[in-house]
Structure formats: C-alpha cells, structure tokens
Amino acid sequence: MIHSQSYTIGKFTLKTVWIFVMTLCALISTYPLIYGFLASLMTNRTFTSLGSLVIVPRNPTLQNYHVVFAMDGALKPLINSLMRSAWWTLVNCSVAVLGGYSLARYEFKAKKAILVGIIAAQVIPGVLTMMPTFIMISRLPFVGGNNWLGQGGQGLINNRLILYLPMGWGVFLWSFLFMQSVKSFPPSFEEAAEIDGYGFWSILFRIVLPMQGPILAVVAINSALGAWNDWMTPFLYINKTSETTLTAWLGTMIAQLQQFGLKDYPRVFAVATIAIIPPLGIFLGFQKFIIQGIASVGIKG
C-alpha cells in the first residue's frame, strides 16, 4: 500500500515537472512572436526608449496596422501573396494527383528515368541555380523589350508574371509522395469501378481522391505555406512594391533599416504580425491532416 502511494506521488511529481518544463519551452519559443505583437502596438518613440526585453505597451495603438490597409502600403502585396498561394496550391495539387497517380498505376518506358530525375533534382541546392535562373529570366526572347537573342531589355524582371511561373523541382516531389500514398492502397477499388463503367476521370475524382484525402491535404497545406513564406523569389526579381508579395515587402523594409534615417521597428513588427497570421492559422487548423498524410505515405497495403 505504501509502495503504491509512493509510486503514485512520484508519477504525479514527474508529470508536474514535465508539464512545467514543456510550458517553459513553449513560452521561450513563442516569446519572439509575443514580443513582436506587443511592439507593434507601440509608437516608434516609445519603442526606442525601452531598455528591456519584457515590454508592456502603456498606451497601445493600432496606427502601425493602418499601413497594411493603406493603398500605398502593404494591401497590394497582401493580395499578391494570397493570389500566389492559391495559384501554387492549385498547381501543386493538380500535378501531384495526375503525375503521382500515373506513376503509381501505369507502366511506361520513361517511368524509371522520371523517378530517378525527381529524386536527383532534390539533391541540387537551390542556391546553385539562383544565378543561372536569374540570367535566364532576364534574357528571355521577345519579353520585356528583349529581341530574339534575349538582349536589349530586362525579360521578366519586375514582371508580376514571375510569381506564377515554376522556379524549381519541388512540384514534382509532391507527385512522388502522392505516388507512394496511392501504392499503399490495393488497385482493386479502381478495378471494380472500371468494371462498373467508370472512366479515368470518374475513378480519379470518385474513388482515388476520397481515399487520398490526407496526403492531398499535406500537398495543399505545404504548397500554400511554401508560397506564402517564399520571400526570396519576389525579393530577387521584383523591385516594385505594388507587384511584390507581403513577405518580400517585409524583407525590403528590414533591409532599409540598415540605411540612415528613422528606423521604424514597430511598423516592421506590425507587418510581420500580419504576415504570420495565415500560416499560423493554417498550421494550427490542419495539423491533424499533416500528421495523417505523412503517416499514410509509409503504410504498406
């Protein structure tokens, strides 16, 4: 009896210590977000007079958030980010479904070469292709004032179309993951539907996609987050505020803090807070589907 009580007390103590440690780690991890939000509620004069990492706004104000909804502020970059995220979610899901299903269920001559190419492309660091890609984009023939030799203009530099063009091999990686998920299910479902007179598209939308919901959710969520958080592409190719995305505009603001003049950090924190809300909401709302989708890839049927 005494041993049982000691075991219960020890287990309770261990659990309490574990909860305390995890809570402390969570506070340390989220404090930069909390700090940025609290700083965004201050004026620049109040913020620059602070001398501590623990801040409490005495007279909170929302004037820094007005820049997001101003016509000459972050409203257009915000719209561009939303449109780009929606576009790449649609493209990646379409390519993943069509490419992954074809690789999983059909046999053709170039299948092995395509799979090897998809895996090999992931080994190449993106920084190695950054400069060649920039030169290629700036020298596209008959675009941006270029002649047929790709000279005389700037190509797609400072053109919003660059936000919607494929710039890497990441889209094909989703096809590989979708293929692995489809292989985990027996083809008898599709064969039965084919016997009932279903065609390719009917089988795909009525049989395959309902069963592949978790991995499709993973593709959609990661595509949206990847497009939203991608600041390098628009930052590198677009200099106009009205044509860039919110994250790239935020990067430009941070770069400008290194110049002489007034450093408006609360304004940067306000834009950063707005920029983090969509991905944070997507992750917290759909994390269950992310776990289910990743787990489904490793299931063997």
One Martini backbone bead per residue (centre of mass of N, CA, C, O) as a GRO file, in nm:
protein
  301
    1MET     BB    1   0.060   0.062  -0.023
    2ILE     BB    2   0.303   0.250   0.010
    3HIS     BB    3   0.422   0.190  -0.268
    4SER     BB    4   0.178   0.295  -0.430
    5GLN     BB    5   0.183   0.588  -0.324
    6SER     BB    6   0.474   0.654  -0.413
    7TYR     BB    7   0.425   0.604  -0.714
    8THR     BB    8   0.203   0.820  -0.750
    9ILE     BB    9   0.368   1.064  -0.653
   10GLY     BB   10   0.602   1.033  -0.854
   11LYS     BB   11   0.427   1.054  -1.111
   12PHE     BB   12   0.311   1.335  -1.048
   13THR     BB   13   0.581   1.485  -1.030
   14LEU     BB   14   0.684   1.419  -1.314
   15LYS     BB   15   0.445   1.547  -1.463
   16THR     BB   16   0.479   1.833  -1.350
   17VAL     BB   17   0.766   1.882  -1.456
   18TRP     BB   18   0.700   1.837  -1.753
   19ILE     BB   19   0.493   2.065  -1.783
   20PHE     BB   20   0.681   2.293  -1.698
   21VAL     BB   21   0.899   2.256  -1.915
   22MET     BB   22   0.710   2.280  -2.166
   23THR     BB   23   0.601   2.559  -2.096
   24LEU     BB   24   0.873   2.702  -2.103
   25CYS     BB   25   0.942   2.629  -2.397
   26ALA     BB   26   0.691   2.765  -2.523
   27LEU     BB   27   0.752   3.054  -2.424
   28ILE     BB   28   1.029   3.081  -2.562
   29SER     BB   29   0.923   3.028  -2.855
   30THR     BB   30   0.679   3.261  -2.844
   31TYR     BB   31   0.807   3.535  -2.758
   32PRO     BB   32   0.877   3.671  -3.030
   33LEU     BB   33   0.578   3.702  -3.107
   34ILE     BB   34   0.488   3.864  -2.862
   35TYR     BB   35   0.690   4.092  -2.895
   36GLY     BB   36   0.599   4.186  -3.179
   37PHE     BB   37   0.307   4.253  -3.104
   38LEU     BB   38   0.364   4.459  -2.875
   39ALA     BB   39   0.545   4.648  -3.052
   40SER     BB   40   0.311   4.716  -3.264
   41LEU     BB   41   0.155   4.896  -3.024
   42MET     BB   42   0.375   5.108  -3.075
   43THR     BB   43   0.568   5.363  -3.087
   44ASN     BB   44   0.874   5.457  -3.186
   45ARG     BB   45   0.948   5.626  -2.936
   46THR     BB   46   0.875   5.415  -2.721
   47PHE     BB   47   1.055   5.178  -2.823
   48THR     BB   48   1.341   5.330  -2.815
   49SER     BB   49   1.313   5.373  -2.485
   50LEU     BB   50   1.371   5.091  -2.438
   51GLY     BB   51   1.556   4.839  -2.198
   52SER     BB   52   1.379   4.570  -2.253
   53LEU     BB   53   1.242   4.245  -2.318
   54VAL     BB   54   1.008   4.345  -2.136
   55ILE     BB   55   0.691   4.438  -2.265
   56VAL     BB   56   0.443   4.712  -2.201
   57PRO     BB   57   0.188   4.871  -2.324
   58ARG     BB   58   0.052   5.169  -2.222
   59ASN     BB   59  -0.037   5.296  -2.524
   60PRO     BB   60  -0.207   5.144  -2.731
   61THR     BB   61  -0.177   5.106  -3.096
   62LEU     BB   62  -0.300   5.087  -3.458
   63GLN     BB   63  -0.123   5.259  -3.662
   64ASN     BB   64   0.067   5.032  -3.785
   65TYR     BB   65  -0.183   4.879  -3.935
   66HIS     BB   66  -0.262   5.091  -4.155
   67VAL     BB   67  -0.050   5.006  -4.374
   68VAL     BB   68  -0.201   4.751  -4.479
   69PHE     BB   69  -0.471   4.936  -4.576
   70ALA     BB   70  -0.312   5.099  -4.757
   71MET     BB   71  -0.262   5.182  -5.087
   72ASP     BB   72   0.070   5.236  -5.026
   73GLY     BB   73   0.112   4.962  -4.894
   74ALA     BB   74   0.030   4.616  -4.806
   75LEU     BB   75  -0.221   4.539  -4.978
   76LYS     BB   76  -0.106   4.438  -5.248
   77PRO     BB   77   0.093   4.227  -5.134
   78LEU     BB   78  -0.131   4.065  -4.993
   79ILE     BB   79  -0.284   3.987  -5.250
   80ASN     BB   80  -0.046   3.851  -5.393
   81SER     BB   81  -0.007   3.628  -5.180
   82LEU     BB   82  -0.287   3.499  -5.203
   83MET     BB   83  -0.275   3.433  -5.508
   84ARG     BB   84  -0.015   3.264  -5.504
   85SER     BB   85  -0.105   3.048  -5.305
   86ALA     BB   86  -0.352   2.950  -5.466
   87TRP     BB   87  -0.205   2.873  -5.728
   88TRP     BB   88   0.009   2.665  -5.605
   89THR     BB   89  -0.199   2.477  -5.487
   90LEU     BB   90  -0.332   2.397  -5.753
   91VAL     BB   91  -0.082   2.301  -5.910
   92ASN     BB   92   0.036   2.090  -5.709
   93CYS     BB   93  -0.218   1.913  -5.691
   94SER     BB   94  -0.246   1.844  -5.990
   95VAL     BB   95   0.037   1.721  -6.035
   96ALA     BB   96   0.025   1.511  -5.808
   97VAL     BB   97  -0.220   1.351  -5.902
   98LEU     BB   98  -0.149   1.290  -6.199
   99GLY     BB   99   0.147   1.196  -6.161
  100GLY     BB  100   0.117   0.995  -5.920
  101TYR     BB  101  -0.098   0.807  -6.046
  102SER     BB  102   0.059   0.730  -6.301
  103LEU     BB  103   0.311   0.609  -6.148
  104ALA     BB  104   0.140   0.390  -5.981
  105ARG     BB  105  -0.056   0.252  -6.235
  106TYR     BB  106   0.162   0.289  -6.463
  107GLU     BB  107   0.340   0.163  -6.755
  108PHE     BB  108   0.654   0.299  -6.878
  109LYS     BB  109   0.957   0.371  -7.008
  110ALA     BB  110   1.013   0.661  -6.837
  111LYS     BB  111   0.966   0.603  -6.531
  112LYS     BB  112   1.249   0.563  -6.402
  113ALA     BB  113   1.369   0.832  -6.503
  114ILE     BB  114   1.170   1.014  -6.350
  115LEU     BB  115   1.234   0.918  -6.064
  116VAL     BB  116   1.535   0.985  -6.071
  117GLY     BB  117   1.496   1.288  -6.135
  118ILE     BB  118   1.338   1.365  -5.879
  119ILE     BB  119   1.555   1.281  -5.673
  120ALA     BB  120   1.802   1.434  -5.795
  121ALA     BB  121   1.680   1.727  -5.775
  122GLN     BB  122   1.689   1.738  -5.451
  123VAL     BB  123   2.014   1.761  -5.427
  124ILE     BB  124   2.002   2.038  -5.546
  125PRO     BB  125   2.083   2.340  -5.467
  126GLY     BB  126   1.927   2.644  -5.506
  127VAL     BB  127   2.183   2.835  -5.507
  128LEU     BB  128   2.309   2.719  -5.779
  129THR     BB  129   2.044   2.830  -5.961
  130MET     BB  130   2.005   3.136  -5.920
  131MET     BB  131   2.182   3.279  -6.135
  132PRO     BB  132   2.097   3.127  -6.396
  133THR     BB  133   1.795   3.200  -6.363
  134PHE     BB  134   1.823   3.506  -6.377
  135ILE     BB  135   1.948   3.518  -6.660
  136MET     BB  136   1.718   3.372  -6.807
  137ILE     BB  137   1.488   3.569  -6.729
  138SER     BB  138   1.637   3.833  -6.851
  139ARG     BB  139   1.673   3.662  -7.158
  140LEU     BB  140   1.405   3.650  -7.280
  141PRO     BB  141   1.250   3.631  -7.564
  142PHE     BB  142   1.016   3.878  -7.632
  143VAL     BB  143   1.071   4.004  -7.334
  144GLY     BB  144   1.100   4.309  -7.196
  145GLY     BB  145   1.253   4.413  -7.480
  146ASN     BB  146   1.353   4.170  -7.616
  147ASN     BB  147   1.498   3.997  -7.841
  148TRP     BB  148   1.573   3.697  -8.003
  149LEU     BB  149   1.851   3.702  -7.812
  150GLY     BB  150   1.791   3.849  -7.524
  151GLN     BB  151   1.821   4.164  -7.592
  152GLY     BB  152   1.752   4.506  -7.453
  153GLY     BB  153   1.631   4.403  -7.178
  154GLN     BB  154   1.453   4.234  -6.877
  155GLY     BB  155   1.223   4.058  -6.917
  156LEU     BB  156   1.078   3.939  -6.604
  157ILE     BB  157   1.168   4.177  -6.466
  158ASN     BB  158   0.923   4.329  -6.290
  159ASN     BB  159   0.719   4.081  -6.324
  160ARG     BB  160   0.438   3.924  -6.199
  161LEU     BB  161   0.461   3.650  -6.358
  162ILE     BB  162   0.697   3.523  -6.184
  163LEU     BB  163   0.502   3.422  -5.945
  164TYR     BB  164   0.367   3.184  -6.163
  165LEU     BB  165   0.636   3.042  -6.214
  166PRO     BB  166   0.840   2.787  -6.240
  167MET     BB  167   1.153   2.747  -6.012
  168GLY     BB  168   1.134   2.423  -5.968
  169TRP     BB  169   1.113   2.070  -5.832
  170GLY     BB  170   0.893   2.052  -5.603
  171VAL     BB  171   0.634   1.957  -5.757
  172PHE     BB  172   0.748   1.656  -5.808
  173LEU     BB  173   0.761   1.558  -5.514
  174TRP     BB  174   0.453   1.532  -5.475
  175SER     BB  175   0.420   1.302  -5.679
  176PHE     BB  176   0.585   1.096  -5.520
  177LEU     BB  177   0.409   1.097  -5.260
  178PHE     BB  178   0.143   1.022  -5.400
  179MET     BB  179   0.242   0.754  -5.511
  180GLN     BB  180   0.297   0.618  -5.234
  181SER     BB  181   0.002   0.639  -5.135
  182VAL     BB  182  -0.135   0.475  -5.364
  183LYS     BB  183   0.033   0.206  -5.317
  184SER     BB  184  -0.110   0.148  -5.028
  185PHE     BB  185  -0.341   0.076  -5.226
  186PRO     BB  186  -0.545  -0.122  -5.374
  187PRO     BB  187  -0.662  -0.169  -5.716
  188SER     BB  188  -0.955  -0.287  -5.673
  189PHE     BB  189  -1.123  -0.030  -5.669
  190GLU     BB  190  -1.071   0.054  -5.967
  191GLU     BB  191  -1.157  -0.212  -6.100
  192ALA     BB  192  -1.452  -0.205  -6.006
  193ALA     BB  193  -1.519   0.068  -6.140
  194GLU     BB  194  -1.448  -0.021  -6.431
  195ILE     BB  195  -1.666  -0.242  -6.447
  196ASP     BB  196  -1.901  -0.016  -6.397
  197GLY     BB  197  -1.794   0.226  -6.616
  198TYR     BB  198  -1.559   0.386  -6.533
  199GLY     BB  199  -1.351   0.636  -6.580
  200PHE     BB  200  -1.076   0.808  -6.521
  201TRP     BB  201  -1.208   1.063  -6.383
  202SER     BB  202  -1.406   0.910  -6.201
  203ILE     BB  203  -1.195   0.750  -6.044
  204LEU     BB  204  -1.031   0.990  -5.942
  205PHE     BB  205  -1.276   1.156  -5.794
  206ARG     BB  206  -1.442   0.898  -5.653
  207ILE     BB  207  -1.191   0.716  -5.540
  208VAL     BB  208  -0.906   0.835  -5.492
  209LEU     BB  209  -0.938   1.113  -5.345
  210PRO     BB  210  -1.098   1.017  -5.093
  211MET     BB  211  -0.850   0.825  -5.002
  212GLN     BB  212  -0.630   1.086  -5.046
  213GLY     BB  213  -0.681   1.324  -4.844
  214PRO     BB  214  -0.429   1.356  -4.658
  215ILE     BB  215  -0.206   1.398  -4.881
  216LEU     BB  216  -0.355   1.635  -5.017
  217ALA     BB  217  -0.341   1.818  -4.767
  218VAL     BB  218  -0.034   1.833  -4.756
  219VAL     BB  219   0.008   1.965  -5.029
  220ALA     BB  220  -0.169   2.216  -4.984
  221ILE     BB  221  -0.040   2.328  -4.724
  222ASN     BB  222   0.260   2.340  -4.821
  223SER     BB  223   0.206   2.519  -5.066
  224ALA     BB  224   0.088   2.763  -4.920
  225LEU     BB  225   0.328   2.808  -4.725
  226GLY     BB  226   0.555   2.828  -4.936
  227ALA     BB  227   0.438   3.071  -5.095
  228TRP     BB  228   0.408   3.268  -4.855
  229ASN     BB  229   0.724   3.237  -4.743
  230ASP     BB  230   0.829   3.332  -5.016
  231TRP     BB  231   1.085   3.591  -5.058
  232MET     BB  232   1.311   3.551  -5.271
  233THR     BB  233   1.178   3.570  -5.548
  234PRO     BB  234   1.049   3.860  -5.530
  235PHE     BB  235   1.309   4.000  -5.417
  236LEU     BB  236   1.486   3.934  -5.679
  237TYR     BB  237   1.268   4.024  -5.930
  238ILE     BB  238   1.122   4.255  -5.749
  239ASN     BB  239   1.085   4.626  -5.691
  240LYS     BB  240   0.784   4.654  -5.673
  241THR     BB  241   0.540   4.693  -5.444
  242SER     BB  242   0.277   4.624  -5.624
  243GLU     BB  243   0.422   4.329  -5.728
  244THR     BB  244   0.468   4.210  -5.465
  245THR     BB  245   0.501   4.062  -5.161
  246LEU     BB  246   0.478   4.062  -4.825
  247THR     BB  247   0.751   3.927  -4.752
  248ALA     BB  248   0.925   4.099  -4.946
  249TRP     BB  249   0.846   4.371  -4.826
  250LEU     BB  250   0.959   4.306  -4.548
  251GLY     BB  251   1.252   4.265  -4.645
  252THR     BB  252   1.284   4.556  -4.746
  253MET     BB  253   1.239   4.696  -4.475
  254ILE     BB  254   1.476   4.563  -4.328
  255ALA     BB  255   1.697   4.666  -4.523
  256GLN     BB  256   1.631   4.977  -4.465
  257LEU     BB  257   1.739   4.981  -4.164
  258GLN     BB  258   2.049   5.017  -4.260
  259GLN     BB  259   1.984   5.292  -4.311
  260PHE     BB  260   1.952   5.610  -4.301
  261GLY     BB  261   1.738   5.704  -4.044
  262LEU     BB  262   1.429   5.607  -3.962
  263LYS     BB  263   1.356   5.336  -3.737
  264ASP     BB  264   1.057   5.144  -3.785
  265TYR     BB  265   0.989   4.879  -3.601
  266PRO     BB  266   0.679   4.861  -3.542
  267ARG     BB  267   0.604   4.842  -3.841
  268VAL     BB  268   0.744   4.570  -3.892
  269PHE     BB  269   0.588   4.410  -3.676
  270ALA     BB  270   0.310   4.447  -3.804
  271VAL     BB  271   0.367   4.303  -4.072
  272ALA     BB  272   0.465   4.036  -3.943
  273THR     BB  273   0.198   3.969  -3.802
  274ILE     BB  274   0.028   3.951  -4.059
  275ALA     BB  275   0.213   3.733  -4.207
  276ILE     BB  276   0.165   3.500  -3.973
  277ILE     BB  277  -0.136   3.428  -3.959
  278PRO     BB  278  -0.199   3.229  -4.191
  279PRO     BB  279   0.013   2.999  -4.129
  280LEU     BB  280  -0.079   2.959  -3.836
  281GLY     BB  281  -0.373   2.881  -3.899
  282ILE     BB  282  -0.314   2.640  -4.083
  283PHE     BB  283  -0.150   2.470  -3.884
  284LEU     BB  284  -0.356   2.458  -3.644
  285GLY     BB  285  -0.606   2.350  -3.825
  286PHE     BB  286  -0.417   2.109  -4.006
  287GLN     BB  287  -0.225   1.910  -3.840
  288LYS     BB  288  -0.378   1.643  -3.861
  289PHE     BB  289  -0.340   1.608  -4.174
  290ILE     BB  290  -0.034   1.603  -4.175
  291ILE     BB  291   0.005   1.345  -4.008
  292GLN     BB  292  -0.174   1.155  -4.181
  293GLY     BB  293  -0.026   1.195  -4.452
  294ILE     BB  294   0.259   1.102  -4.367
  295ALA     BB  295   0.167   0.821  -4.262
  296SER     BB  296   0.041   0.714  -4.538
  297VAL     BB  297   0.314   0.679  -4.697
  298GLY     BB  298   0.415   0.425  -4.497
  299ILE     BB  299   0.192   0.244  -4.590
  300LYS     BB  300   0.121  -0.099  -4.638
  301GLY     BB  301  -0.100  -0.299  -4.849
   0.00000   0.00000   0.00000
